[in-house]
Amino acid sequence: MGRLDPDRICTSHIERQNLSIRMGTRRVTRLTNAFSKKWENHWAVLACRVAFYNFCRVHKTLRVTPAMQAGIADHIGTVRELPEAA
């Protein structure tokens, strides 16, 4: 979303995001019994995971959250803040 810079587009960033989601959310791994029966439930779980990843989890390489690095947030979010922000 937003204005993309064609020189900075890289599939490795998308692949890394996909790997992080797959490793952190059991619902998207293969051969699992932790699946969602409804698309709405599946979407909600993935949305929560992505929000946590971007707003609450401090990344070692950045030393802040991705949202703070991008200038979207000014503090490390908590899990309790996520429903309030939605």
DSSP file (Angstrom, degrees, kcal/mol; ACC not computed):
  #  RESIDUE AA STRUCTURE BP1 BP2  ACC     N-H-->O    O-->H-N    N-H-->O    O-->H-N    TCO  KAPPA ALPHA  PHI   PSI    X-CA   Y-CA   Z-CA
    1    1 A M              0   0    0      0, 0.0     2,-0.2     0, 0.0     0, 0.0   0.000 360.0 360.0 360.0 154.1    0.0    0.0    0.0
    2    2 A G        -     0   0    0      2,-0.1     2,-0.8     1,-0.0     0, 0.0  -0.543 360.0 -23.4  91.6-159.4    1.1    3.5   -0.6
    3    3 A R        -     0   0    0     -2,-0.2     2,-0.3     2,-0.0    -1,-0.0  -0.819  66.9-150.8 -94.8 112.5    3.7    4.7   -3.1
    4    4 A L        -     0   0    0     -2,-0.8     3,-0.1     1,-0.0    -2,-0.1  -0.617   7.4-140.0 -85.6 140.2    6.0    1.8   -3.9
    5    5 A D    >>  -     0   0    0     -2,-0.3     3,-2.2     1,-0.1     4,-0.6  -0.891   9.5-152.7 -96.5 110.2    9.6    2.5   -4.9
    6    6 A P  G >4 S+     0   0    0      0, 0.0     3,-0.5     0, 0.0    -1,-0.1   0.767  93.4  60.1 -57.3 -26.4   10.3    0.0   -7.8
    7    7 A D  G 34 S+     0   0    0      1,-0.2    -3,-0.0    -3,-0.1    -2,-0.0   0.708 107.4  45.3 -73.8 -18.6   14.0    0.0   -6.9
    8    8 A R  G <4 S+     0   0    0     -3,-2.2     2,-0.3     2,-0.0    -1,-0.2   0.423  81.2 116.2-105.0  -0.3   13.3   -1.3   -3.4
    9    9 A I    <<  +     0   0    0     -4,-0.6     2,-0.3    -3,-0.5    -5,-0.0  -0.553  38.4 166.7 -72.2 128.6   10.8   -4.1   -4.3
   10   10 A C    >>  -     0   0    0     -2,-0.3     3,-0.9     1,-0.1     4,-0.8  -0.977  38.5-147.3-148.6 128.6   12.2   -7.4   -3.3
   11   11 A T  H 3> S+     0   0    0     -2,-0.3     4,-2.7     1,-0.2     5,-0.2   0.740  95.0  72.2 -69.1 -20.8   10.5  -10.8   -3.1
   12   12 A S  H 3> S+     0   0    0      1,-0.2     4,-2.0     2,-0.2    -1,-0.2   0.840  94.0  54.1 -64.9 -30.5   12.8  -11.8   -0.2
   13   13 A H  H <> S+     0   0    0     -3,-0.9     4,-2.1     2,-0.2    -1,-0.2   0.913 111.0  45.1 -67.3 -41.5   11.0   -9.4    2.1
   14   14 A I  H  X S+     0   0    0     -4,-0.8     4,-2.6     2,-0.2    -2,-0.2   0.912 112.5  51.1 -66.9 -42.8    7.6  -11.0    1.2
   15   15 A E  H  X S+     0   0    0     -4,-2.7     4,-2.3     1,-0.2    -2,-0.2   0.881 110.0  50.2 -62.9 -37.9    9.1  -14.5    1.6
   16   16 A R  H  X S+     0   0    0     -4,-2.0     4,-2.5     2,-0.2    -1,-0.2   0.912 110.5  49.3 -66.6 -41.9   10.5  -13.6    5.0
   17   17 A Q  H  X S+     0   0    0     -4,-2.1     4,-2.3     2,-0.2    -2,-0.2   0.924 111.1  49.9 -62.5 -43.6    7.1  -12.3    6.1
   18   18 A N  H  X S+     0   0    0     -4,-2.6     4,-2.6     1,-0.2    -2,-0.2   0.907 111.0  49.5 -61.0 -42.2    5.4  -15.5    4.9
   19   19 A L  H  X S+     0   0    0     -4,-2.3     4,-2.8     2,-0.2     5,-0.2   0.918 109.8  50.9 -63.7 -43.3    7.9  -17.6    6.8
   20   20 A S  H  X S+     0   0    0     -4,-2.5     4,-1.8     1,-0.2    -1,-0.2   0.905 112.3  46.7 -61.7 -41.0    7.5  -15.6   10.0
   21   21 A I  H  X S+     0   0    0     -4,-2.3     4,-1.7     2,-0.2     7,-0.2   0.930 113.5  48.3 -66.6 -44.7    3.7  -16.0    9.8
   22   22 A R  H  < S+     0   0    0     -4,-2.6    -2,-0.2     1,-0.2    -1,-0.2   0.900 114.3  45.7 -63.0 -40.5    3.9  -19.7    9.0
   23   23 A M  H  < S+     0   0    0     -4,-2.8    -1,-0.2     1,-0.2    -2,-0.2   0.816 118.9  41.5 -73.4 -29.7    6.4  -20.4   11.9
   24   24 A G  H  < S+     0   0    0     -4,-1.8     2,-0.5    -5,-0.2    -1,-0.2   0.620 111.4  55.9 -94.3 -13.0    4.3  -18.3   14.4
   25   25 A T    ><  -     0   0    0     -4,-1.7     3,-1.5    -5,-0.1     4,-0.2  -0.944  61.4-162.5-126.5 110.9    0.8  -19.4   13.4
   26   26 A R  G >  S+     0   0    0     -2,-0.5     3,-1.4     1,-0.3     8,-0.3   0.749  83.2  73.5 -63.0 -24.7    0.1  -23.1   13.5
   27   27 A R  G 3  S+     0   0    0      1,-0.3    -1,-0.3     6,-0.1     9,-0.2   0.721  96.5  48.1 -65.8 -21.3   -3.0  -22.6   11.4
   28   28 A V  G <  S+     0   0    0     -3,-1.5    -1,-0.3    -7,-0.2     2,-0.2   0.354  88.7 100.5-105.0   6.5   -1.1  -22.0    8.2
   29   29 A T  S <  S-     0   0    0     -3,-1.4     3,-0.4    -4,-0.2     2,-0.1  -0.543  79.2-102.8 -84.9 159.0    1.3  -24.9    8.5
   30   30 A R  S    S+     0   0    0      1,-0.2    -1,-0.1    -2,-0.2    -2,-0.1  -0.456  96.0  16.8 -80.1 154.0    0.7  -28.1    6.5
   31   31 A L  S    S+     0   0    0      1,-0.2     2,-0.3    -2,-0.1    -1,-0.2   0.913  90.8 144.7  54.4  52.0   -0.7  -31.2    8.0
   32   32 A T        -     0   0    0     -3,-0.4    -1,-0.2    -5,-0.1     3,-0.2  -0.823  52.2-150.8-118.4 157.4   -2.0  -29.6   11.1
   33   33 A N  S    S+     0   0    0     -2,-0.3     2,-0.3     1,-0.2    -6,-0.1   0.271  84.1  84.4-104.2   8.9   -5.1  -30.1   13.2
   34   34 A A        +     0   0    0     -8,-0.3     2,-0.2    -5,-0.1    -1,-0.2  -0.371  63.9 137.5-105.4  52.1   -5.2  -26.5   14.3
   35   35 A F        -     0   0    0     -2,-0.3     2,-0.4    -3,-0.2    -7,-0.1  -0.526  54.5-114.9 -97.4 164.6   -7.1  -25.2   11.2
   36   36 A S        -     0   0    0     -9,-0.2    -2,-0.0    -2,-0.2    -1,-0.0  -0.827  12.0-159.5 -97.7 135.1  -10.0  -22.7   11.0
   37   37 A K  S    S+     0   0    0     -2,-0.4     2,-0.4     1,-0.1    -1,-0.1   0.753  80.1  52.4 -83.1 -24.7  -13.3  -24.0    9.8
   38   38 A K  S  > S-     0   0    0      1,-0.1     4,-1.9     0, 0.0     3,-0.2  -0.905  76.3-137.5-114.2 141.4  -14.5  -20.5    8.8
   39   39 A W  H  > S+     0   0    0     -2,-0.4     4,-2.8     1,-0.2     5,-0.2   0.871 105.6  58.7 -60.7 -37.6  -12.7  -18.1    6.6
   40   40 A E  H  > S+     0   0    0      1,-0.2     4,-2.2     2,-0.2    -1,-0.2   0.895 106.5  47.0 -61.4 -40.7  -13.6  -15.2    9.0
   41   41 A N  H  > S+     0   0    0      2,-0.2     4,-2.2     1,-0.2    -1,-0.2   0.905 112.5  49.8 -67.0 -41.1  -11.8  -17.0   11.9
   42   42 A H  H  X S+     0   0    0     -4,-1.9     4,-2.2     1,-0.2    -2,-0.2   0.932 112.0  47.7 -62.8 -46.2   -8.8  -17.7    9.8
   43   43 A W  H  X S+     0   0    0     -4,-2.8     4,-2.6     1,-0.2    -1,-0.2   0.899 110.5  52.5 -61.8 -41.6   -8.6  -14.1    8.7
   44   44 A A  H  X S+     0   0    0     -4,-2.2     4,-2.2    -5,-0.2    -1,-0.2   0.905 109.6  48.3 -63.1 -42.4   -9.0  -12.8   12.3
   45   45 A V  H  X S+     0   0    0     -4,-2.2     4,-2.2     2,-0.2    -1,-0.2   0.921 113.6  46.6 -64.9 -43.8   -6.1  -15.0   13.6
   46   46 A L  H  X S+     0   0    0     -4,-2.2     4,-2.6     2,-0.2     5,-0.2   0.889 110.9  52.4 -66.6 -38.0   -3.8  -13.9   10.8
   47   47 A A  H  X S+     0   0    0     -4,-2.6     4,-2.3     2,-0.2    -1,-0.2   0.908 110.3  48.5 -63.8 -41.3   -4.7  -10.2   11.3
   48   48 A C  H  X S+     0   0    0     -4,-2.2     4,-2.5     2,-0.2    -2,-0.2   0.906 111.7  49.8 -63.5 -41.5   -3.9  -10.5   15.0
   49   49 A R  H  X S+     0   0    0     -4,-2.2     4,-2.6     2,-0.2    -2,-0.2   0.918 111.9  46.8 -64.3 -44.8   -0.6  -12.2   14.2
   50   50 A V  H  X S+     0   0    0     -4,-2.6     4,-2.2     2,-0.2     5,-0.2   0.903 112.7  50.2 -66.0 -40.3    0.4   -9.6   11.7
   51   51 A A  H  X S+     0   0    0     -4,-2.3     4,-2.6    -5,-0.2     5,-0.5   0.927 112.6  46.7 -63.2 -44.4   -0.6   -6.8   14.1
   52   52 A F  H  X>S+     0   0    0     -4,-2.5     4,-2.1     1,-0.2     5,-1.9   0.934 112.0  51.3 -61.5 -45.5    1.4   -8.3   16.9
   53   53 A Y  H  <5S+     0   0    0     -4,-2.6    -1,-0.2     1,-0.2    -2,-0.2   0.874 119.4  35.0 -59.7 -40.2    4.4   -8.9   14.6
   54   54 A N  H  <5S+     0   0    0     -4,-2.2    13,-2.3    -5,-0.2    14,-0.3   0.775 130.6  26.0 -89.7 -27.5    4.4   -5.2   13.4
   55   55 A F  H  <5S+     0   0    0     -4,-2.6    22,-2.6    -5,-0.2    -3,-0.2   0.683 129.0  28.1-111.9 -21.9    3.4   -3.3   16.5
   56   56 A C  T  <5S+     0   0    0     -4,-2.1     2,-0.5    -5,-0.5    -3,-0.2   0.726  96.5  82.5-113.9 -29.2    4.3   -5.4   19.6
   57   57 A R      < -     0   0    0     -5,-1.9     2,-0.5    21,-0.1     7,-0.1  -0.702  66.9-142.7 -90.6 122.1    7.3   -7.5   18.8
   58   58 A V        -     0   0    0     -2,-0.5     2,-0.4     7,-0.1     7,-0.2  -0.703  19.1-139.7 -80.9 126.2   10.8   -5.9   19.0
   59   59 A H     >  -     0   0    0      5,-1.9     4,-3.2    -2,-0.5     5,-0.4  -0.705   6.0-135.8 -91.6 138.0   13.0   -7.2   16.2
   60   60 A K  T  4 S+     0   0    0     -2,-0.4    -1,-0.1     1,-0.2    -2,-0.0   0.887 103.0  46.6 -60.6 -42.6   16.6   -7.9   17.0
   61   61 A T  T  4 S+     0   0    0      1,-0.2    -1,-0.2     2,-0.1    -3,-0.0   0.855 122.6  35.1 -71.6 -33.4   18.0   -6.2   13.9
   62   62 A L  T  4 S-     0   0    0      2,-0.2    -2,-0.2    -3,-0.0    -1,-0.2   0.792  89.3-146.5 -86.7 -30.3   15.9   -3.1   14.2
   63   63 A R  S  < S+     0   0    0     -4,-3.2     2,-0.3     1,-0.3    -3,-0.1   0.527  79.1  58.6  67.0   9.4   15.9   -2.9   18.0
   64   64 A V  S    S-     0   0    0     -5,-0.4    -5,-1.9    -7,-0.1    -1,-0.3  -0.858 101.5 -79.4-144.4 179.2   12.4   -1.5   17.7
   65   65 A T     >  -     0   0    0     -2,-0.3     4,-2.3    -7,-0.2     3,-0.2  -0.513  40.6-114.6 -80.0 156.7    9.1   -2.7   16.2
   66   66 A P  H  > S+     0   0    0      0, 0.0     4,-2.1     0, 0.0     6,-0.2   0.862 117.7  56.0 -58.4 -34.6    8.6   -2.4   12.5
   67   67 A A  H  >>S+     0   0    0    -13,-2.3     5,-2.5     2,-0.2     6,-1.3   0.889 108.2  47.0 -65.7 -38.5    5.8    0.2   13.1
   68   68 A M  H >45S+     0   0    0    -14,-0.3     3,-0.9     4,-0.2    -1,-0.2   0.905 110.6  52.3 -67.8 -40.8    8.2    2.3   15.1
   69   69 A Q  H 3<5S+     0   0    0     -4,-2.3    -2,-0.2     1,-0.3    -1,-0.2   0.874 110.8  47.7 -61.8 -37.2   10.8    2.0   12.4
   70   70 A A  H 3<5S-     0   0    0     -4,-2.1    -1,-0.3    -5,-0.2    -2,-0.2   0.555 116.0-115.4 -81.1  -8.1    8.3    3.2    9.8
   71   71 A G  T <<5S+     0   0    0     -3,-0.9    -3,-0.2    -4,-0.5    -2,-0.1   0.628  86.3 114.2  83.9  13.5    7.2    6.1   12.0
   72   72 A I  S   <S+     0   0    0     -5,-2.5     2,-0.3    -6,-0.2    -4,-0.2   0.831  77.1  33.6 -84.0 -34.6    3.6    4.7   12.4
   73   73 A A        -     0   0    0     -6,-1.3    -2,-0.2    -8,-0.1    -1,-0.1  -0.867  57.8-158.5-122.1 154.5    3.9    4.1   16.1
   74   74 A D  S    S+     0   0    0     -2,-0.3     2,-0.3     1,-0.1    -1,-0.1   0.394  77.1  28.9-111.8   1.2    5.8    5.9   18.9
   75   75 A H  S    S-     0   0    0    -20,-0.1     2,-0.5   -11,-0.0    -1,-0.1  -0.969  91.1 -86.5-151.6 165.8    5.9    3.1   21.4
   76   76 A I        -     0   0    0     -2,-0.3   -20,-0.2    -3,-0.1   -21,-0.1  -0.666  52.0-133.9 -76.4 121.5    6.1   -0.7   21.7
   77   77 A G        -     0   0    0    -22,-2.6     2,-0.3    -2,-0.5    -1,-0.1  -0.261  10.9-137.8 -74.9 162.2    2.5   -1.9   21.7
   78   78 A T    >>  -     0   0    0      1,-0.1     4,-0.8   -21,-0.0     3,-0.7  -0.781  24.9-112.5-114.0 163.0    1.0   -4.4   24.1
   79   79 A V  T >4 S+     0   0    0     -2,-0.3     3,-0.6     1,-0.2    -1,-0.1   0.844 117.7  59.0 -63.2 -32.7   -1.4   -7.2   23.3
   80   80 A R  T 3> S+     0   0    0      1,-0.2     4,-0.6     2,-0.2    -1,-0.2   0.790 101.5  55.1 -66.7 -27.3   -4.0   -5.4   25.3
   81   81 A E  H <> S+     0   0    0     -3,-0.7     4,-2.1     1,-0.2    -1,-0.2   0.731  89.4  77.8 -77.8 -21.8   -3.8   -2.4   23.0
   82   82 A L  H <X S+     0   0    0     -4,-0.8     4,-1.3    -3,-0.6    -1,-0.2   0.917  94.9  43.7 -60.1 -48.6   -4.4   -4.4   19.8
   83   83 A P  H  4 S+     0   0    0      0, 0.0    -1,-0.2     0, 0.0    -2,-0.1   0.868 113.7  52.9 -64.9 -32.5   -8.2   -4.7   20.2
   84   84 A E  H  < S+     0   0    0     -4,-0.6    -2,-0.2     1,-0.2    -3,-0.1   0.859 108.1  50.5 -68.6 -34.2   -8.5   -1.1   21.2
   85   85 A A  H  <        0   0    0     -4,-2.1    -1,-0.2     1,-0.3    -3,-0.1   0.763 360.0 360.0 -74.7 -25.7   -6.6    0.0   18.1
   86   86 A A     <        0   0    0     -4,-1.3    -1,-0.3    -5,-0.2    -2,-0.2   0.504 360.0 360.0 -75.2 360.0   -8.8   -2.0   15.7
